[in-house]
Amino acid sequence: MVEPLKVICPDCKCTLFVDRATGKVIEVRKPVEDQHEGEDRFDALMRKAKGRGDAAMEKFLQAKEREKSKFERLDSLFKDAKQRAEKSGDIGPKTRDVDLD
């Protein structure tokens, strides 16, 4: 089998693989973002994947902090409501008409 012709588009930097017999494009490889000149495509993709992992960890830590602050805020609201209820004497079960007999 004949090796396909490899052409790099000067405009978008995509790598096109063209069938020599038919002249049709058989594969298009878009360039990796942040790929340095002369850097291997695989290395660029690995670096990008590691960066995504770091970004995901950062988002996770931010969400964790938001949940922690939300918990603290709700806990303080609950404590305030509990103190108000204790001051007003509304703690405990209410007296029902059945209990008065």
C-alpha positions in Angstrom: 0.0 0.0 0.0 1.2 3.5 -0.9 1.9 5.9 2.0 -0.6 8.8 2.1 0.7 12.3 1.3 1.1 14.5 4.4 0.2 18.1 3.9 0.2 20.9 6.5 -2.3 23.7 5.9 -0.4 27.0 6.2 -3.6 28.8 7.4 -5.0 26.5 10.2 -1.9 24.3 10.8 -4.0 21.1 10.4 -2.2 18.1 9.1 -4.0 16.6 6.1 -3.4 13.0 4.9 -4.3 12.7 1.2 -4.7 9.4 -0.7 -2.2 9.5 -3.5 -4.3 7.4 -5.9 -7.6 9.3 -5.5 -6.5 12.7 -4.2 -9.1 12.6 -1.4 -8.4 13.7 2.1 -8.5 10.6 4.3 -7.6 12.1 7.6 -7.4 15.5 9.2 -5.4 16.1 12.4 -6.1 19.4 14.1 -3.1 20.9 15.9 -2.9 20.6 19.6 -3.4 23.9 21.4 -0.2 25.2 23.0 1.9 22.8 21.0 5.4 24.3 20.8 7.3 24.4 17.5 9.0 21.0 16.9 7.3 19.4 20.0 5.9 15.9 19.6 2.1 15.8 19.3 1.9 13.1 22.0 4.0 15.1 24.4 1.8 18.2 23.8 -1.3 16.1 24.4 0.1 14.7 27.6 1.0 18.1 28.9 -2.5 19.4 28.1 -4.1 16.4 29.9 -2.0 17.0 33.0 -3.1 20.6 32.9 -6.7 19.6 32.8 -6.2 17.4 35.8 -4.7 20.3 37.7 -7.6 22.5 36.7 -10.1 19.9 37.8 -8.4 19.6 41.2 -8.6 23.4 41.5 -12.3 23.4 40.7 -12.8 20.6 43.2 -11.1 22.5 46.0 -13.1 25.6 45.2 -16.3 23.7 45.3 -15.2 22.1 48.6 -14.6 25.5 50.1 -18.0 26.8 48.9 -19.7 23.8 50.5 -17.8 24.3 53.7 -18.8 28.0 53.9 -22.4 27.0 53.0 -22.4 24.5 55.8 -21.0 27.0 58.3 -23.6 29.6 57.3 -26.5 27.2 57.6 -25.1 25.9 60.9 -25.0 29.4 62.3 -28.6 30.1 61.1 -29.7 26.9 62.8 -28.0 27.9 66.1 -29.6 31.4 66.0 -33.0 29.9 65.4 -32.5 27.4 68.2 -31.5 30.2 70.6 -34.6 32.3 69.6 -36.8 29.3 70.2 -35.3 28.6 73.6 -35.8 32.3 74.6 -39.4 32.2 73.5 -40.1 28.9 75.2 -41.2 27.1 72.1 -39.0 24.1 72.8 -40.6 20.7 73.2 -43.9 19.2 72.0 -46.9 21.4 71.9 -49.8 20.5 74.3 -52.6 18.8 72.4 -56.3 18.8 73.4 -56.1 15.0 73.9 -53.3 15.4 76.5 -55.5 17.7 78.6 -58.1 14.9 79.5 
